[in-house]
Amino acid sequence: MDAAMVTAVAALIAGPVAAAAAMYGQRGANRASREGSALNGYDSLTQRLVAERDKAELDEKTAEARATASEARVAGLEAEIARLRLLVTTLGGTP
């Protein structure tokens, strides 16, 4: 075999090897891209869940504050009713 023949055989072998290497590299890149998008999706889901939890906790605190205010208002109204009943009784009426 002369040098030209060796070069031609090497070129014939190098072409498919280079193509196979490129395909393998692309497959690895695709896998990394899929895994990256899965991690980004997980991170996005986690952020949405944390935001939803924080909103629910805030809503719960707001509801508790409203309930406490309502209970205080009821207590005040009951005291007012008791005062008025006593006033009615003092004035000679029946409550």
C-alpha positions in Angstrom: 0.0 0.0 0.0 1.3 3.4 -0.8 0.7 6.6 1.1 -2.3 7.6 -1.1 -4.1 4.4 -0.4 -3.5 4.6 3.4 -4.8 8.2 3.3 -7.9 7.1 1.4 -8.7 4.2 3.8 -8.1 6.5 6.8 -10.5 9.1 5.4 -13.1 6.4 4.8 -12.8 5.2 8.4 -12.6 8.7 9.9 -15.8 9.9 8.3 -18.2 7.4 10.0 -16.3 7.6 13.2 -16.7 11.4 13.3 -20.4 11.0 12.4 -20.9 8.5 15.2 -19.1 10.7 17.7 -21.3 13.7 16.7 -24.5 11.6 17.1 -23.3 10.4 20.5 -22.5 13.9 21.6 -25.8 15.2 20.4 -27.6 12.5 22.2 -25.8 13.4 25.4 -26.7 17.1 24.9 -30.4 16.2 24.4 -30.4 14.1 27.6 -28.8 17.0 29.5 -31.3 19.4 28.1 -34.2 17.1 29.1 -32.8 16.7 32.6 -32.3 20.4 32.9 -35.8 21.1 31.8 -37.1 18.6 34.4 -35.1 20.4 37.1 -36.4 23.8 36.0 -39.9 22.4 36.0 -39.4 21.0 39.5 -38.0 24.3 40.7 -40.9 26.2 39.2 -43.4 23.8 40.9 -41.6 24.2 44.2 -41.7 28.0 43.9 -45.4 28.0 43.1 -46.2 25.6 46.0 -44.2 27.8 48.4 -46.1 30.9 47.2 -49.4 29.1 47.6 -48.5 28.0 51.1 -47.5 31.5 52.1 -50.8 32.9 50.7 -52.8 30.2 52.6 -51.0 31.1 55.8 -51.7 34.8 55.3 -55.4 34.0 54.6 -55.5 31.9 57.8 -54.1 34.7 59.9 -56.6 37.1 58.3 -59.4 34.8 59.1 -58.2 34.4 62.7 -58.0 38.2 63.1 -61.6 38.5 61.8 -62.8 35.8 64.1 -61.2 37.5 67.1 -62.7 40.9 66.1 -66.1 39.3 65.8 -65.8 37.6 69.2 -64.9 40.9 70.8 -67.8 42.6 69.1 -70.2 39.9 70.3 -68.9 40.3 73.8 -69.4 44.0 73.6 -73.0 43.6 72.3 -73.8 41.1 75.0 -72.5 43.5 77.6 -74.7 46.2 76.1 -77.8 43.9 76.1 -77.1 43.1 79.8 -76.8 46.9 80.6 -80.1 47.6 78.8 -81.9 44.8 80.5 -80.8 46.1 83.8 -81.9 49.6 82.8 -85.3 48.3 81.8 -85.7 46.4 85.1 -84.6 49.5 87.0 -87.2 51.6 85.3 -89.9 49.0 86.3 -90.3 47.1 83.1 -89.7 43.5 82.2 -87.0 42.6 79.7 
